[in-house]
Amino acid sequence: MSFKLTILGCGSATPTIDRNPTAQALQVLERFFLIDCGEGTQLQLRRNKIRPRMMDHIFISHLHGDHYLGLFGLISSLHLYSRNKPLHIFCPPKLQEIIELQLKASDTRLTYELFFYSLRENNENLILETNEAKVYSFPMNHRIPCWGFKFVEKLRPKSMRGEKIREYNIPFTKVDEIRNGSDFITEDGKTILNNELTFPAKETRTYAFCSDTIYDEKIIPYVKGVDLLYHEATFAHELLDKATNRYHTTALQAATIALKAEVNKLIIGHYSSRYGDISPLLNEARSIFENTIAANDNLVIEII
């Protein structure tokens, strides 16, 4: 039962030979979500064998180019693939105007419908609920309006005890009911309690995405206790002044957020192109929060 994050791009505004701008694909069971869509995202999806046609929901954090300039190309390619199901985009309010202008300028009439959902700047908001997960947005502190996203898996059904199916001759048509919590009544009227028939449901899994932002402890309640937190770490702490002036975070600050939010694991990314070697950033973060890993393009992280 997959809950898997693929890093499609981990660089900041200027791409490098081995780092694309920000984009991530999150798989929750059989559903894929695209988070940000910098230049090169389509190629990265292909490299990672993720079919863009499988994606129905895209989340754009803010309108700096390294986070959305790949979107119009992706929309166009889906049109050329003759997509016929709607595409849902959760984004800053002005993005709809930008995309519609591009469509008008190219005289493109899409083969599918685009639906835009404007993000709200205050507090945490539930913006999407599917059969697999709930998705929340929350405000970040950047130069322009910016949002983070939290993905919360829904409670998974219990697992059946195979020997109990045979022992009580449970018909296949009753299995889903039992996995979702029902007891079973045998042919002679005996009630078999659900706990005897099933294994406990596995805990739900959570992922939070935070990019771009200045160091801001106001986000801590939004990401408290998540299994995996992605937090930008554009600069090393020796460049704190530069990070602050540009409304970005240092690796040490990202780790401090992870520590105070009591998350299980931290992944840092959105590195400045000045860093060919990111080990100093990783070491800096680990000095505060040991369970930190460094993002790199095509890295896959699975939450069990």
Long-range contacts (C-beta under 8 A, 24 or more apart in sequence): 1-29, 1-156, 1-202, 2-27, 2-28, 2-29, 2-30, 2-302, 3-27, 3-28, 3-29, 3-153, 3-205, 3-207, 3-302, 3-303, 4-300, 4-301, 4-302, 4-303, 5-207, 5-228, 5-230, 5-267, 5-300, 5-301, 5-302, 5-303, 6-48, 6-50, 6-298, 6-299, 6-300, 7-267, 7-269, 7-295, 7-296, 7-297, 7-298, 7-299, 7-300, 7-301, 8-40, 8-41, 8-44, 8-45, 8-48, 8-297, 8-298, 9-36, 9-38, 9-40, 9-41, 9-44, 9-297, 10-269, 10-270, 10-271, 10-295, 10-296, 10-297, 10-299, 11-66, 11-270, 11-271, 11-273, 12-66, 12-232, 12-234, 12-248, 12-270, 12-271, 12-272, 12-273, 13-64, 13-65, 13-66, 13-273, 14-66, 14-273, 15-39, 15-40, 15-66, 15-273, 16-273, 16-276, 18-296, 18-297, 19-271, 19-273, 19-296, 19-297, 20-44, 20-297, 21-65, 21-66, 21-67, 21-69, 21-70, 22-61, 22-66, 22-67, 22-211, 22-269, 22-270, 23-70, 24-209, 24-230, 25-50, 25-55, 26-151, 26-207, 28-132, 28-133, 28-151, 28-153, 29-132, 29-153, 30-132, 31-56, 31-130, 31-131, 31-132, 31-133, 33-57, 33-58, 33-59, 33-135, 33-151, 34-58, 34-59, 35-59, 35-61, 35-149, 35-209, 36-60, 36-61, 36-67, 36-68, 36-211, 37-67, 37-68, 37-69, 37-70, 37-71, 37-74, 38-65, 38-66, 38-67, 38-68, 38-69, 38-70, 39-65, 39-66, 39-69, 39-70, 40-70, 41-70, 41-71, 41-74, 42-70, 42-73, 42-74, 42-77, 44-297, 44-298, 47-298, 48-298, 48-300, 52-77, 52-78, 52-81, 53-78, 53-81, 53-83, 55-87, 56-85, 56-86, 56-87, 56-88, 57-88, 57-89, 57-90, 57-128, 57-130, 57-135, 58-87, 58-88, 58-89, 58-90, 58-91, 59-89, 59-90, 59-91, 59-135, 59-137, 59-149, 59-209, 60-89, 60-90, 60-91, 60-92, 60-95, 61-140, 61-146, 61-147, 61-148, 61-149, 61-209, 61-211, 61-212, 62-92, 62-140, 62-142, 62-144, 62-145, 62-146, 62-147, 62-212, 63-92, 63-94, 63-95, 63-98, 63-144, 63-145, 64-144, 64-212, 67-211, 67-212, 68-95, 71-95, 71-99, 72-99, 72-102, 75-99, 75-110, 75-114, 76-106, 76-108, 78-110, 78-112, 79-108, 79-110, 79-111, 79-112, 82-111, 83-111, 83-112, 84-111, 84-112, 85-112, 86-112, 86-113, 86-114, 86-115, 87-112, 87-113, 87-114, 87-115, 88-115, 88-117, 88-128, 89-114, 89-115, 89-116, 89-117, 90-117, 90-119, 90-127, 90-128, 90-135, 90-137, 91-116, 91-117, 91-118, 91-119, 92-118, 92-119, 92-145, 92-147, 93-118, 93-119, 119-145, 119-147, 121-145, 124-150, 124-221, 124-222, 136-222, 138-219, 138-222, 139-218, 140-210, 140-211, 140-212, 140-213, 140-216, 140-219, 141-213, 141-214, 141-216, 141-218, 141-219, 141-247, 142-212, 142-213, 142-214, 142-247, 143-246, 143-247, 146-212, 146-213, 148-208, 148-209, 148-210, 148-211, 148-213, 148-219, 148-222, 148-223, 149-208, 149-209, 150-206, 150-207, 150-208, 150-209, 150-222, 150-223, 150-226, 151-206, 151-207, 151-208, 151-209, 152-204, 152-206, 153-204, 153-205, 153-206, 154-204, 155-201, 155-204, 156-201, 156-202, 156-204, 157-201, 158-194, 158-198, 158-199, 158-200, 158-201, 159-198, 159-199, 159-201, 160-197, 160-198, 160-199, 161-196, 161-197, 161-198, 161-199, 164-192, 164-196, 164-197, 168-192, 168-197, 170-197, 205-303, 207-303, 208-263, 210-257, 211-269, 211-270, 212-247, 212-248, 212-270, 213-247, 213-248, 213-249, 214-243, 214-244, 214-247, 214-248, 214-249, 215-243, 215-244, 215-249, 215-250, 215-253, 215-256, 215-257, 217-257, 217-260, 219-257, 219-261, 220-257, 220-260, 220-261, 223-257, 223-261, 223-263, 224-261, 224-262, 224-263, 225-261, 225-262, 225-263, 225-264, 226-261, 226-263, 226-264, 227-263, 227-264, 227-265, 227-303, 228-263, 228-264, 228-265, 228-266, 228-267, 228-301, 228-303, 229-257, 229-258, 229-261, 229-263, 229-265, 229-266, 229-267, 230-266, 230-267, 230-268, 230-269, 230-295, 231-257, 231-258, 231-266, 231-267, 231-268, 232-268, 232-269, 232-270, 233-268, 233-269, 233-270, 233-271, 233-281, 233-285, 234-270, 234-271, 234-272, 235-272, 236-275, 236-280, 236-281, 236-284, 237-284, 250-284, 251-280, 251-281, 251-282, 251-284, 251-285, 252-284, 252-285, 252-287, 252-288, 254-285, 255-284, 255-285, 255-286, 255-287, 255-288, 255-289, 255-292, 256-288, 256-289, 258-288, 258-289, 258-292, 259-288, 259-289, 264-291, 265-291, 265-292, 265-293, 266-291, 266-292, 266-293, 267-292, 267-293, 267-294, 267-295, 267-301, 268-292, 268-293, 268-294, 268-295, 269-294, 269-295
